[in-house]
């Protein structure tokens, strides 16, 4: 019963359709004053009018036909019974103004021609004074729709301009944030390049000037120079990767593969990292296959970046939880731990370039681009990655969601 009532009286329509239908009470009252031979056909026409009125709301895709039926019935009532029935136009004038412009002009024009013709046939010349009483319905069917249509059009344009203004404001804000992000990125990049380059310059100058005589110390200096040059090279490689992924025109190579088997391989290759710090691994991967189209090389990079951060920024004997779940419309990979946790404020910017887990610019061997690259890779797969700082299990949970 409730389902039927909801179909008959949908909440989203509000009370307006029934308010307009209430205007039919007067025409129906006068209809009942007719003799039986004209009363029953009139009641059938009125029933058809009400059904058409309601069908406009129930079947909006064919509303043009039902509004046309309403107008024809109104003109038939005016011609057969009395021009007073032209007042029925006020019942559905709110529907007329929502029609496309061409149909709108056609229906309003037809109503104007037939309405005026019917009025003159009835009131001219004996009841010319009644012509004044026909002005409201003719106005309601001919001029009022244009006024309402113009008002609605003005409202639509105002809302459209307001939306454009808001979009421009958001775009400008986004541009400013992007500029600030680029400035911060350049400052961080110069810092990260300057630190190892300063070390390389210092040690190489000492060797070049002959300030180091001890062979063992020379080898140590050379090793420092070699290590720092590797660091600079790695940073440049990471920056190149980030820039490439940041380019919207860059393409990825997707292939269909079992995601379960792929994740097992990634964990297996990273096992030594966890073993060195005596970390406990708790893995939940389905025994069934989950076929998915993805770029194996890039997704491997994205997941290992998170795994390496988990190892780097947590103490020994931390518990690490890795799971893979297939839901109705997405695949979810979770990498969590019960280590030191991540501050909520830091979690908001954790995937920005040059942000490190300890929120400092210390020389920890990382580039600060790992998680930023992870985010770009996941976005290339139309997915999202985020961190939950208050998970059900552990203290930190990285979540990757890939759409199916």
Wavefront OBJ file of the C-alpha trace (Angstrom):
o trace
v 0.000 0.000 0.000
v 2.806 2.405 0.908
v 4.533 1.658 -2.408
v 1.360 2.493 -4.354
v 0.890 5.747 -2.408
v 4.504 6.740 -3.048
v 3.977 6.146 -6.779
v 0.754 8.169 -6.789
v 2.084 10.957 -4.570
v 5.890 11.127 -4.880
v 7.474 13.275 -2.152
v 9.866 14.979 -4.566
v 6.902 16.597 -6.382
v 5.855 18.512 -3.283
v 2.321 19.876 -2.912
v 2.254 22.060 -6.061
v 0.621 19.516 -8.444
v -2.255 18.999 -6.007
v -2.598 22.742 -5.435
v -3.057 23.205 -9.183
v -5.520 20.311 -9.349
v -7.571 22.007 -6.629
v -8.283 24.766 -9.157
v -10.453 22.245 -11.026
v -13.044 22.271 -8.248
v -14.895 25.258 -9.767
v -15.042 23.862 -13.345
v -16.204 20.510 -11.933
v -18.896 22.290 -9.878
v -20.276 23.991 -12.992
v -20.011 20.729 -14.917
v -22.407 19.077 -12.470
v -24.982 21.709 -13.359
v -25.178 20.231 -16.857
v -27.891 17.764 -17.914
v -27.046 14.049 -17.975
v -26.447 13.864 -21.729
v -23.614 16.420 -21.482
v -22.544 15.689 -17.882
v -21.132 12.197 -18.418
v -19.023 12.977 -21.497
v -17.772 16.034 -19.600
v -16.795 13.898 -16.598
v -14.916 11.499 -18.884
v -13.054 14.435 -20.439
v -12.270 15.830 -16.966
v -10.937 12.422 -15.849
v -8.743 12.278 -18.965
v -7.545 15.822 -18.172
v -6.562 14.874 -14.598
v -4.788 11.696 -15.756
v -2.845 13.678 -18.380
v -1.936 16.279 -15.769
v -0.540 13.615 -13.461
v 1.219 11.767 -16.304
v 3.293 14.876 -16.988
v 4.950 14.265 -13.593
v 5.014 10.478 -13.850
v 6.327 10.339 -17.438
v 8.342 13.540 -18.066
v 9.991 12.077 -21.178
v 6.628 12.282 -23.042
v 5.212 15.329 -21.229
v 4.730 17.221 -24.531
v 1.928 14.865 -25.595
v 0.080 14.985 -22.271
v 0.272 18.807 -22.100
v -1.117 18.922 -25.644
v -4.001 16.667 -24.532
v -4.688 19.025 -21.599
v -4.838 22.033 -23.925
v -7.123 20.252 -26.429
v -9.511 19.194 -23.631
v -9.568 22.777 -22.300
v -10.492 24.127 -25.742
v -13.152 21.394 -26.196
v -14.739 22.342 -22.856
v -14.690 26.019 -23.870
v -16.280 25.284 -27.247
v -18.902 22.709 -26.178
v -19.867 24.022 -22.738
v -18.733 27.586 -22.062
v -15.726 29.881 -22.601
v -15.488 29.992 -18.819
v -13.635 26.665 -19.044
v -10.709 28.504 -20.608
v -9.789 29.242 -16.981
v -8.529 25.625 -16.824
v -5.367 26.934 -18.509
v -4.212 28.106 -15.073
v -4.101 24.469 -13.927
v -1.282 23.485 -16.287
v 0.365 26.789 -17.259
v 3.291 25.874 -14.960
v 3.840 22.767 -17.140
v 3.683 24.682 -20.416
v 6.546 27.011 -19.488
v 8.883 24.016 -19.016
v 8.469 22.870 -22.622
v 11.164 23.422 -25.293
v 10.880 26.843 -26.965
v 9.556 25.617 -30.338
v 6.782 23.509 -28.757
v 6.096 26.302 -26.259
v 5.492 28.860 -29.054
v 3.354 26.392 -31.032
v 1.022 25.477 -28.146
v 0.667 29.043 -26.860
v -0.025 30.289 -30.399
v -2.675 27.621 -30.979
v -4.347 28.405 -27.657
v -4.386 32.117 -28.505
v -5.993 31.560 -31.948
v -8.605 28.987 -30.867
v -9.306 30.677 -27.511
v -10.020 34.061 -29.116
v -12.068 32.399 -31.871
v -14.208 30.463 -29.373
v -14.687 33.564 -27.233
v -15.903 35.690 -30.145
v -18.231 32.927 -31.361
v -19.882 32.847 -27.947
v -20.016 36.460 -26.810
v -20.267 38.441 -30.063
v -22.473 40.344 -30.737
v -25.221 39.716 -28.114
v -22.996 39.315 -25.014
v -20.185 41.680 -25.830
v -19.871 42.720 -22.181
v -18.786 39.172 -21.320
v -15.656 39.694 -23.420
v -14.042 41.426 -20.464
v -14.508 38.296 -18.343
v -12.582 36.258 -20.928
v -9.484 38.450 -20.702
v -7.978 36.612 -17.648
v -7.992 33.093 -19.162
v -6.748 34.403 -22.508
v -4.051 36.333 -20.660
v -3.235 33.190 -18.636
v -2.869 31.085 -21.758
v -1.187 33.564 -24.087
v 0.790 36.218 -22.200
v 1.360 34.685 -18.758
v 3.396 31.716 -20.124
v 5.800 34.171 -21.757
v 6.169 36.126 -18.520
v 6.805 32.955 -16.511
v 9.124 31.558 -19.184
v 11.113 34.804 -19.196
v 11.281 34.809 -15.397
v 12.480 31.201 -15.329
v 15.004 31.904 -18.071
v 16.315 34.902 -16.130
v 16.594 32.740 -13.024
v 18.441 30.025 -14.986
v 20.860 32.572 -16.436
v 21.464 34.097 -13.001
v 22.175 30.662 -11.530
v 24.383 29.827 -14.527
v 26.440 33.006 -14.108
v 26.660 32.362 -10.367
v 27.984 28.842 -11.086
v 30.517 30.222 -13.572
v 31.662 32.838 -11.057
v 32.065 30.164 -8.383
v 33.940 27.892 -10.789
v 36.276 30.750 -11.709
v 36.852 31.511 -8.046
v 37.697 27.882 -7.336
v 39.955 27.744 -10.406
v 41.823 30.847 -9.264
v 42.158 29.387 -5.781
v 43.398 26.121 -7.284
v 45.909 28.026 -9.444
v 47.226 29.912 -6.399
v 47.557 26.675 -4.437
v 49.342 25.094 -7.410
v 51.767 28.030 -7.605
v 52.439 27.803 -3.876
v 52.961 24.056 -4.209
v 55.444 24.583 -7.049
v 57.345 27.174 -5.014
v 57.541 24.822 -2.035
v 58.586 21.984 -4.315
v 61.397 24.042 -5.867
v 62.591 25.165 -2.433
v 62.584 21.583 -1.152
v 64.265 20.327 -4.315
v 67.045 22.898 -4.054
v 67.534 21.932 -0.403
v 67.684 18.216 -1.157
v 70.130 18.749 -4.022
v 72.253 21.294 -2.210
v 72.934 19.091 0.830
v 74.648 16.187 -0.991
v 76.280 18.521 -3.530
v 77.849 20.547 -0.701
v 79.235 17.319 0.763
v 80.598 16.245 -2.627
v 82.239 19.658 -3.162
v 83.796 19.671 0.300
v 85.307 16.183 0.128
v 86.423 16.510 -3.531
v 88.134 19.855 -2.790
v 89.952 18.352 0.173
v 91.215 15.525 -2.029
v 92.075 17.864 -4.907
v 94.055 20.223 -2.633
v 95.995 17.307 -1.187
v 94.750 17.942 2.342
v 94.176 14.226 2.914
v 97.323 12.108 3.058
v 96.097 8.969 4.783
v 95.022 6.345 2.216
v 92.268 4.962 4.445
v 90.802 8.419 4.913
v 91.015 9.071 1.159
v 88.969 5.934 0.541
v 86.403 7.064 3.096
v 86.133 10.453 1.372
v 85.760 8.810 -2.013
v 83.042 6.550 -0.603
v 81.193 9.604 0.761
v 81.387 11.236 -2.665
v 80.155 8.057 -4.364
v 77.255 7.625 -1.921
v 76.162 11.250 -2.266
v 76.344 11.095 -6.060
v 74.072 8.027 -5.948
v 71.691 9.995 -3.741
v 71.610 12.909 -6.198
v 71.069 10.526 -9.123
v 68.217 8.766 -7.280
v 66.597 12.110 -6.491
v 66.789 13.173 -10.148
v 65.285 9.822 -11.222
v 62.438 10.227 -8.710
v 61.810 13.786 -9.856
v 61.701 12.649 -13.476
v 59.238 9.898 -12.572
v 57.029 12.344 -10.644
v 57.044 14.873 -13.502
v 56.191 12.170 -16.016
v 53.262 10.904 -13.940
v 52.090 14.462 -13.301
v 51.684 14.975 -17.048
v 47.997 14.323 -17.910
v 49.013 13.126 -21.389
v 51.278 10.358 -20.106
v 49.930 6.848 -20.695
v 50.332 3.685 -18.633
v 50.669 0.118 -19.887
v 47.775 -1.886 -18.447
v 47.612 -5.662 -18.629
v 45.148 -8.080 -17.089
v 46.638 -10.160 -14.309
v 45.722 -11.879 -11.060
v 46.055 -9.152 -8.430
v 46.341 -11.708 -5.612
v 49.392 -13.386 -7.098
v 50.923 -9.991 -7.935
v 50.602 -8.746 -4.336
v 52.126 -11.984 -2.996
v 55.154 -11.437 -5.255
v 55.556 -7.833 -4.084
v 55.453 -8.910 -0.429
v 57.898 -11.739 -1.062
v 60.430 -9.419 -2.715
v 60.152 -6.963 0.204
v 60.345 -9.663 2.893
v 64.025 -9.066 3.650
v 63.288 -5.457 4.626
v 60.839 -6.632 7.267
v 63.082 -9.470 8.375
v 65.997 -7.112 9.045
v 63.905 -5.174 11.557
v 62.247 -8.322 12.957
v 58.808 -7.129 11.918
v 55.828 -9.495 12.002
v 53.806 -9.776 8.819
v 50.075 -10.575 8.868
v 48.872 -11.143 5.306
v 45.241 -11.636 4.223
v 44.987 -12.346 0.493
v 42.101 -14.349 -1.042
v 42.921 -17.830 -2.317
v 40.744 -17.141 -5.358
v 41.952 -15.058 -8.292
v 41.100 -11.371 -8.731
v 41.631 -10.423 -12.369
v 42.396 -6.749 -12.891
v 43.862 -4.475 -15.582
v 46.834 -2.543 -14.209
v 50.378 -1.417 -14.989
v 52.487 -3.997 -13.140
v 55.664 -1.924 -13.037
v 53.973 1.208 -11.731
v 51.699 -0.530 -9.217
v 54.726 -2.439 -7.938
v 56.433 0.930 -7.403
v 53.402 2.363 -5.628
v 53.049 -0.523 -3.168
v 56.770 -0.898 -2.451
v 56.996 2.827 -1.682
v 54.448 2.331 1.101
v 56.135 -0.853 2.320
v 59.560 0.856 2.437
v 58.108 3.778 4.406
v 56.489 1.329 6.821
v 59.885 -0.256 7.467
v 61.838 3.026 7.559
v 59.711 4.983 10.010
v 58.728 2.242 12.472
v 60.765 0.562 15.229
v 61.843 -3.068 15.386
v 59.280 -5.818 15.962
v 56.429 -3.699 14.580
v 53.409 -5.659 13.390
v 52.488 -5.052 9.761
v 49.059 -5.918 8.337
v 48.615 -6.384 4.578
v 45.252 -7.309 3.058
v 43.492 -7.459 -0.299
v 39.708 -7.373 -0.620
v 37.389 -7.449 -3.607
v 34.193 -5.457 -3.112
v 31.224 -4.934 -5.431
v 32.654 -1.942 -7.314
v 36.302 -1.749 -6.237
v 39.400 -3.604 -5.096
v 40.957 -2.485 -1.793
v 44.591 -2.966 -0.736
v 45.417 -2.092 2.885
v 48.886 -1.782 4.443
v 48.759 -1.032 8.158
v 51.001 -1.256 11.205
v 50.982 -0.774 14.971
v 54.143 1.350 14.962
v 54.628 4.985 15.949
v 51.548 6.227 14.088
v 51.093 9.376 12.005
v 49.814 12.746 13.193
v 46.479 13.752 11.598
v 47.845 17.082 10.386
v 50.787 15.337 8.738
v 48.431 12.750 7.188
v 46.693 15.553 5.237
v 49.911 16.461 3.382
v 51.656 13.097 3.495
v 51.213 12.516 -0.254
v 52.536 15.958 -1.219
v 56.024 16.146 -2.772
v 59.003 16.311 -0.367
v 57.005 15.434 2.746
v 58.652 12.823 4.938
v 57.173 10.644 7.643
v 58.985 12.447 10.418
v 58.033 15.875 8.997
v 61.631 17.043 8.947
v 64.296 17.679 6.334
v 66.781 15.210 7.807
v 69.147 13.276 5.613
v 67.386 9.931 5.867
v 68.305 8.710 2.383
v 64.826 9.282 1.041
v 63.809 11.699 -1.682
v 60.522 12.804 -0.145
v 58.808 11.919 -3.430
v 57.931 8.272 -2.760
v 54.360 8.714 -1.527
v 53.733 11.547 -3.998
v 54.676 9.124 -6.785
v 52.438 6.468 -5.218
v 49.489 8.871 -5.305
v 50.119 9.750 -8.961
v 50.335 6.067 -9.932
v 47.077 5.203 -8.191
v 45.371 8.196 -9.794
v 46.589 6.969 -13.201
v 44.580 3.817 -12.429
v 41.544 6.038 -11.603
v 41.888 5.030 -7.955
v 42.542 6.822 -4.670
v 45.061 6.341 -1.877
v 44.793 7.757 1.615
v 45.929 7.068 5.157
v 43.713 6.243 8.112
v 45.327 7.470 11.341
v 42.760 5.779 13.572
v 42.185 2.323 12.098
v 40.394 -0.521 13.836
v 43.634 -2.517 13.852
v 47.021 -0.908 14.539
v 47.879 2.803 14.465
v 48.307 3.559 10.766
v 46.574 2.144 7.717
v 47.384 3.033 4.103
v 44.383 2.278 1.886
v 44.456 1.914 -1.906
v 41.087 1.750 -3.683
v 41.021 0.698 -7.342
v 37.704 0.874 -9.259
v 36.490 -2.239 -11.075
l 1 2 3 4 5 6 7 8 9 10 11 12 13 14 15 16 17 18 19 20 21 22 23 24 25 26 27 28 29 30 31 32 33 34 35 36 37 38 39 40 41 42 43 44 45 46 47 48 49 50 51 52 53 54 55 56 57 58 59 60 61 62 63 64 65 66 67 68 69 70 71 72 73 74 75 76 77 78 79 80 81 82 83 84 85 86 87 88 89 90 91 92 93 94 95 96 97 98 99 100 101 102 103 104 105 106 107 108 109 110 111 112 113 114 115 116 117 118 119 120 121 122 123 124 125 126 127 128 129 130 131 132 133 134 135 136 137 138 139 140 141 142 143 144 145 146 147 148 149 150 151 152 153 154 155 156 157 158 159 160 161 162 163 164 165 166 167 168 169 170 171 172 173 174 175 176 177 178 179 180 181 182 183 184 185 186 187 188 189 190 191 192 193 194 195 196 197 198 199 200 201 202 203 204 205 206 207 208 209 210 211 212 213 214 215 216 217 218 219 220 221 222 223 224 225 226 227 228 229 230 231 232 233 234 235 236 237 238 239 240 241 242 243 244 245 246 247 248 249 250 251 252 253 254 255 256 257 258 259 260 261 262 263 264 265 266 267 268 269 270 271 272 273 274 275 276 277 278 279 280 281 282 283 284 285 286 287 288 289 290 291 292 293 294 295 296 297 298 299 300 301 302 303 304 305 306 307 308 309 310 311 312 313 314 315 316 317 318 319 320 321 322 323 324 325 326 327 328 329 330 331 332 333 334 335 336 337 338 339 340 341 342 343 344 345 346 347 348 349 350 351 352 353 354 355 356 357 358 359 360 361 362 363 364 365 366 367 368 369 370 371 372 373 374 375 376 377 378 379 380 381 382 383 384 385 386 387 388 389 390 391 392 393 394 395 396 397 398 399 400 401 402 403 404
